[in-house]
Amino acid sequence: MKKFRLFTPGPTMVPEDILLAMAHPIFHHRTPEHREMAIEVCELLQYLFQTKGHCPIVTGSGTSAAEAVIVGCLSPGHKAFVPRNGKFAERWAKVCKAFNIEHTTKDIEWGYGVKVDDVKQAMDADPKIDTVIVVHSETSTTTYTDVEGIAKLCRERDAILIVDGITAVGAIPVKMDEWGVDAYITGSQKALMLPPGLGFAAIGERAWNRIEGGNMACYYTDIKAYKASVDTGDAPYTPANTLILGTRMALRKIKEQGLENIWAETASMAKAMREAAAAIGVQVFAKDPVDSVTGLLVPEGVDEGKLRKTMKAKHGFHIAGGQGDLKGKMVRFSHMGYVDRFDTLGAISALELTLGELGFKFDMGAGVAAAQKVFSQS
Ligand SMILES: *Cc1c(COP(=O)(O)O)cnc(C)c1O
């Protein structure tokens, strides 16, 4: 029987036991059962983000949690720096625009992460900047940004750092408290191997102080309302409790496996994919590649649409295309969540078979061999 594998960088595959955990009769949320579950999930989220901060759950995709944090931290009088190195970074600048939040941006060439110097220059030029928003893993360009370095600078300048960790948290090293990040955001459908529908934030003390003094016009995404929920397990509005049931199982599984082990395995899968690409003469797009998702440039003479279609229809691998200017030029493979090295070897094999069918000339099997070599050494 043919098997289908979802290799897009969100949503990602959900393990069978988590799917079954969510196939649960509906229960009421103003009950001890719900509160107990919600409190356990908040504690597990603290492990996930590596923080002692509060971790509210917002019903909505990752963008809802990000919007809540941005709006909460940026009342009139504050100013943000939002460097744009991809589609998601652009989104956070758009959120600022939508809420009339004072902000400046800098366009960074796609394929590169945001550098500490980019932030430093912006702050030197404009002392009003007291908040920085960056994307740890820019999924659209498959690039990595050094959050630890930027956090250090933000501490020195007494600025608040908000990080979109939607394809970083649970995939690559994230150490919120150790690095001094004020707020991290993630969503359910990426590295947490859950269906779409939940946004998670981790908020440190400095960010909470900002939020509590804030006065932006919003209601459902007013993150202040969620603070009590973290201590009591009582959500302000009806929570998506069957999804939270799945979250509890996902986070228990992540804790059992250990974040360090997951980070190492994600890095191995990404390295295997990059080495496989090099072995068959396919270029990795990013100059600062991130380990949670790999973007490959479609070789000249190969039709991107046909490549993705063949991968899916013939070989069962649903991969993603490029976004924005990279549409038609790039394909992306996820290394997040419920995916292992054997799925990854399969994806590389399917890519080789597909490229062969589409007339690309290369040494068939060299990619799989290069990937196997990486796995044999890790
Ligand atoms: C997927 C993604 C988002 C958007 O999340 P939604 O859950 O679709 O709202 C934001 N940032 C990054 C880096 C992402 O990968």
The ligand as a Gaussian input file, in Angstrom:
#p B3LYP/6-31G(d) Opt

LIG

0 1
 C        4.468000      28.872000       9.947000
 C        5.168000      30.065000      10.426000
 C        4.479000      31.197000      10.871000
 C        3.000000      31.320000      10.766000
 O        2.375000      30.517000      11.638000
 P        0.813000      30.226000      11.489000
 O        0.658000      29.111000      12.459000
 O        0.571000      29.839000      10.070000
 O        0.097000      31.443000      11.885000
 C        5.196000      32.258000      11.373000
 N        6.527000      32.239000      11.428000
 C        7.236000      31.186000      10.986000
 C        8.725000      31.245000      11.068000
 C        6.583000      30.079000      10.477000
 O        7.280000      29.028000      10.034000

